[in-house]
Structure formats: structure tokens, C-alpha cells
Amino acid sequence: MSEERLLAKTNRINLLFDFYGRLLTDKQRTFLSYYFHEDFSLGEIASEFEISRQAVYEHIKRAEITLEELETKLELLAKHEERGKLISQLESLLEGDSERMKNAIKDLVQRIYSID
């Protein structure tokens, strides 16, 4: 996996963890935190918990799958990102003329509130 893709995956898992981490098991939370936040290797985590690297990998993989399934069902991250885009559009309108800005802001605010 390329470095860019690995970084994108890490960022996505971290964001999903922020939204759904409390819904994971204690082990899944701990292993994900060590692996993605603390940058421990599978071997280091395995040594710390006296289990095999394969067991650590399986816990992390199941946690990633669980996070993705939760996002598919609840879409909290997608909604968060959509709100962020709309807010960025609002901020860019602050540089526009006042009538155009008023209409665009009303439209964007309506769109923000319509995100369910």
C-alpha cells in the first residue's frame, strides 16, 4: 500500500474511531489506539499483551470492519464531512457581495439543517 493510501486509511480509521470508538470492545479500542494512535507495531502490541501477532491483527481487522459497518448504517462521518464542506462554502461567501451572500447563506443554512 502506498504511503498516501496508508495515511488516508489511518486518518479515516482515526475519524471513525472518534465517532464510534465507544461501541467497540475494550480490546478492539485498546489495540486500535496502540496501532493507529501510538504507532505500535503488531509485534509490540502482541508482546505487551502476551498474545500472537495474528491475534492482534484479527482484533484490529475486526475493529476496522465494525467501524466501517457502523458508518455504513449511521453515516455520522459522512454527515460531518458534508457539514464541513457547507461551512467552508459559507466562509468563502463572506468575501462576496451582500445580496448574493444573503441568498447563498440562507440556502446553505437550509442545506445544513436538512442533513439528517
Secondary structure as the mmCIF struct_conf table of DSSP 4:
data_model
#
loop_
_struct_conf.conf_type_id
_struct_conf.id
_struct_conf.beg_label_comp_id
_struct_conf.beg_label_asym_id
_struct_conf.beg_label_seq_id
_struct_conf.end_label_comp_id
_struct_conf.end_label_asym_id
_struct_conf.end_label_seq_id
HELX_RH_AL_P HELX_RH_AL_P1 GLU A 3 TYR A 20
HELX_RH_3T_P HELX_RH_3T_P1 GLY A 21 LEU A 23
BEND BEND1 LEU A 24 LEU A 24
HELX_RH_AL_P HELX_RH_AL_P2 ASP A 26 LEU A 32
HELX_RH_PI_P HELX_RH_PI_P1 SER A 33 HIS A 37
BEND BEND2 GLU A 38 GLU A 38
HELX_RH_AL_P HELX_RH_AL_P3 LEU A 42 PHE A 49
TURN_TY1_P TURN_TY1_P1 GLU A 50 GLU A 50
BEND BEND3 ILE A 51 ILE A 51
HELX_RH_AL_P HELX_RH_AL_P4 ARG A 53 LEU A 74
HELX_RH_AL_P HELX_RH_AL_P5 LEU A 76 LEU A 93
TURN_TY1_P TURN_TY1_P2 LEU A 94 GLU A 95
BEND BEND4 GLY A 96 GLY A 96
HELX_RH_AL_P HELX_RH_AL_P6 SER A 98 SER A 114
#
